[in-house]
């Protein structure tokens, strides 16, 4: 996916395209997580779509529970979804930062030669 250390640094235009694709992949992951959260809140706690959206967004953004689930299955889902959301945050951060770090390290290796 990335150039190896024996290849030259890619052009800014190609790097911009790579960054766009990584940001797009991160957005798709976040949207898929939100859709799963909305569906889970609707299924396990019988929430309306609007309330499920608010509950999913606040929980996945780290603000905590804005709407406390009433059923036991809803509470279990909310706790697991919150745990999962923290890992999605780490994954999306890594997806976006990886091309930048690779470019910096690649530049350092080119400067050594």
Short mmCIF file of the C-alpha atoms (twelve columns), coordinates in Angstrom:
data_MODEL
# 
_entry.id   MODEL 
# 
loop_
_atom_site.group_PDB 
_atom_site.id 
_atom_site.type_symbol 
_atom_site.label_atom_id 
_atom_site.label_alt_id 
_atom_site.label_comp_id 
_atom_site.label_asym_id 
_atom_site.label_seq_id 
_atom_site.Cartn_x 
_atom_site.Cartn_y 
_atom_site.Cartn_z 
_atom_site.pdbx_PDB_model_num 
ATOM 1   C CA . UNK A 1   0.000   0.000  0.000  1 
ATOM 2   C CA . UNK A 2   2.821   2.404  0.864  1 
ATOM 3   C CA . UNK A 3   6.102   2.879  -0.950 1 
ATOM 4   C CA . UNK A 4   9.097   1.146  0.572  1 
ATOM 5   C CA . UNK A 5   12.271  2.901  1.711  1 
ATOM 6   C CA . UNK A 6   14.056  2.332  -1.608 1 
ATOM 7   C CA . UNK A 7   11.391  4.223  -3.554 1 
ATOM 8   C CA . UNK A 8   11.191  8.018  -3.801 1 
ATOM 9   C CA . UNK A 9   8.706   10.059 -1.783 1 
ATOM 10  C CA . UNK A 10  5.332   10.273 -3.533 1 
ATOM 11  C CA . UNK A 11  4.118   13.599 -4.925 1 
ATOM 12  C CA . UNK A 12  1.949   15.892 -2.815 1 
ATOM 13  C CA . UNK A 13  -1.021  15.242 -5.076 1 
ATOM 14  C CA . UNK A 14  -0.716  11.479 -4.559 1 
ATOM 15  C CA . UNK A 15  -0.248  11.998 -0.829 1 
ATOM 16  C CA . UNK A 16  -3.384  14.175 -0.729 1 
ATOM 17  C CA . UNK A 17  -5.306  11.406 -2.478 1 
ATOM 18  C CA . UNK A 18  -3.959  8.855  0.013  1 
ATOM 19  C CA . UNK A 19  -5.023  11.082 2.930  1 
ATOM 20  C CA . UNK A 20  -8.473  11.539 1.403  1 
ATOM 21  C CA . UNK A 21  -8.912  7.765  1.101  1 
ATOM 22  C CA . UNK A 22  -7.778  7.211  4.687  1 
ATOM 23  C CA . UNK A 23  -10.123 9.883  6.032  1 
ATOM 24  C CA . UNK A 24  -12.927 8.374  3.947  1 
ATOM 25  C CA . UNK A 25  -12.205 4.916  5.393  1 
ATOM 26  C CA . UNK A 26  -12.258 6.371  8.913  1 
ATOM 27  C CA . UNK A 27  -15.599 8.087  8.235  1 
ATOM 28  C CA . UNK A 28  -17.085 4.856  6.891  1 
ATOM 29  C CA . UNK A 29  -15.956 3.059  10.053 1 
ATOM 30  C CA . UNK A 30  -17.497 5.747  12.279 1 
ATOM 31  C CA . UNK A 31  -20.764 5.729  10.325 1 
ATOM 32  C CA . UNK A 32  -20.957 1.925  10.445 1 
ATOM 33  C CA . UNK A 33  -20.408 2.078  14.205 1 
ATOM 34  C CA . UNK A 34  -23.167 4.666  14.601 1 
ATOM 35  C CA . UNK A 35  -25.577 2.608  12.490 1 
ATOM 36  C CA . UNK A 36  -24.797 -0.456 14.622 1 
ATOM 37  C CA . UNK A 37  -25.371 1.603  17.768 1 
ATOM 38  C CA . UNK A 38  -28.686 2.964  16.526 1 
ATOM 39  C CA . UNK A 39  -29.861 -0.498 15.499 1 
ATOM 40  C CA . UNK A 40  -28.759 -1.964 18.828 1 
ATOM 41  C CA . UNK A 41  -30.519 0.689  20.891 1 
ATOM 42  C CA . UNK A 42  -33.672 0.258  18.842 1 
ATOM 43  C CA . UNK A 43  -33.579 -3.545 19.113 1 
ATOM 44  C CA . UNK A 44  -32.428 -4.085 22.695 1 
ATOM 45  C CA . UNK A 45  -34.139 -1.133 24.392 1 
ATOM 46  C CA . UNK A 46  -37.044 -0.387 22.015 1 
ATOM 47  C CA . UNK A 47  -35.924 3.226  21.498 1 
ATOM 48  C CA . UNK A 48  -37.321 5.441  18.783 1 
ATOM 49  C CA . UNK A 49  -34.826 6.188  15.976 1 
ATOM 50  C CA . UNK A 50  -34.200 9.779  17.103 1 
ATOM 51  C CA . UNK A 51  -33.528 8.791  20.702 1 
ATOM 52  C CA . UNK A 52  -31.357 5.881  19.536 1 
ATOM 53  C CA . UNK A 53  -29.304 8.291  17.404 1 
ATOM 54  C CA . UNK A 54  -28.759 10.651 20.338 1 
ATOM 55  C CA . UNK A 55  -27.852 7.758  22.640 1 
ATOM 56  C CA . UNK A 56  -25.393 6.320  20.099 1 
ATOM 57  C CA . UNK A 57  -23.714 9.625  19.292 1 
ATOM 58  C CA . UNK A 58  -23.258 10.696 22.908 1 
ATOM 59  C CA . UNK A 59  -22.001 7.279  23.973 1 
ATOM 60  C CA . UNK A 60  -19.573 6.894  21.063 1 
ATOM 61  C CA . UNK A 61  -18.252 10.456 21.454 1 
ATOM 62  C CA . UNK A 62  -17.241 9.782  25.043 1 
ATOM 63  C CA . UNK A 63  -19.892 11.932 26.698 1 
ATOM 64  C CA . UNK A 64  -21.463 8.927  28.382 1 
ATOM 65  C CA . UNK A 65  -25.075 7.873  28.554 1 
ATOM 66  C CA . UNK A 66  -27.486 10.657 27.682 1 
ATOM 67  C CA . UNK A 67  -30.486 8.325  27.851 1 
ATOM 68  C CA . UNK A 68  -30.198 5.533  30.397 1 
ATOM 69  C CA . UNK A 69  -31.473 2.214  28.968 1 
ATOM 70  C CA . UNK A 70  -34.504 0.824  30.788 1 
ATOM 71  C CA . UNK A 71  -34.121 -2.886 30.031 1 
ATOM 72  C CA . UNK A 72  -31.318 -5.148 31.195 1 
ATOM 73  C CA . UNK A 73  -30.494 -6.104 27.612 1 
ATOM 74  C CA . UNK A 74  -30.331 -2.400 26.721 1 
ATOM 75  C CA . UNK A 75  -27.942 -1.762 29.603 1 
ATOM 76  C CA . UNK A 76  -25.697 -4.634 28.552 1 
ATOM 77  C CA . UNK A 77  -25.737 -3.396 24.955 1 
ATOM 78  C CA . UNK A 78  -24.926 0.173  26.017 1 
ATOM 79  C CA . UNK A 79  -21.957 -0.971 28.085 1 
ATOM 80  C CA . UNK A 80  -20.589 -3.172 25.285 1 
ATOM 81  C CA . UNK A 81  -21.217 -0.463 22.690 1 
ATOM 82  C CA . UNK A 82  -19.367 2.094  24.813 1 
ATOM 83  C CA . UNK A 83  -16.429 -0.286 25.160 1 
ATOM 84  C CA . UNK A 84  -16.455 -0.993 21.406 1 
ATOM 85  C CA . UNK A 85  -16.695 2.718  20.574 1 
ATOM 86  C CA . UNK A 86  -13.488 3.485  22.434 1 
ATOM 87  C CA . UNK A 87  -11.666 0.986  20.220 1 
ATOM 88  C CA . UNK A 88  -13.248 2.493  17.114 1 
ATOM 89  C CA . UNK A 89  -11.854 5.882  18.189 1 
ATOM 90  C CA . UNK A 90  -8.373  4.376  18.464 1 
ATOM 91  C CA . UNK A 91  -8.754  2.646  15.084 1 
ATOM 92  C CA . UNK A 92  -9.960  5.767  13.261 1 
ATOM 93  C CA . UNK A 93  -7.163  7.841  14.768 1 
ATOM 94  C CA . UNK A 94  -4.646  5.275  13.585 1 
ATOM 95  C CA . UNK A 95  -6.150  5.129  10.087 1 
ATOM 96  C CA . UNK A 96  -5.854  8.908  9.702  1 
ATOM 97  C CA . UNK A 97  -2.407  9.312  11.305 1 
ATOM 98  C CA . UNK A 98  -0.702  6.348  9.573  1 
ATOM 99  C CA . UNK A 99  -0.020  8.041  6.194  1 
ATOM 100 C CA . UNK A 100 1.417   11.133 7.897  1 
ATOM 101 C CA . UNK A 101 3.742   9.098  10.108 1 
ATOM 102 C CA . UNK A 102 4.787   6.953  7.162  1 
ATOM 103 C CA . UNK A 103 5.631   10.033 5.096  1 
ATOM 104 C CA . UNK A 104 7.693   11.538 7.932  1 
ATOM 105 C CA . UNK A 105 9.614   8.308  8.524  1 
ATOM 106 C CA . UNK A 106 10.094  7.813  4.784  1 
ATOM 107 C CA . UNK A 107 11.490  11.351 4.495  1 
ATOM 108 C CA . UNK A 108 13.953  10.666 7.341  1 
ATOM 109 C CA . UNK A 109 15.159  7.507  5.597  1 
ATOM 110 C CA . UNK A 110 15.639  9.401  2.333  1 
ATOM 111 C CA . UNK A 111 17.664  12.082 4.148  1 
ATOM 112 C CA . UNK A 112 20.022  9.424  5.544  1 
ATOM 113 C CA . UNK A 113 21.074  8.277  2.078  1 
# 
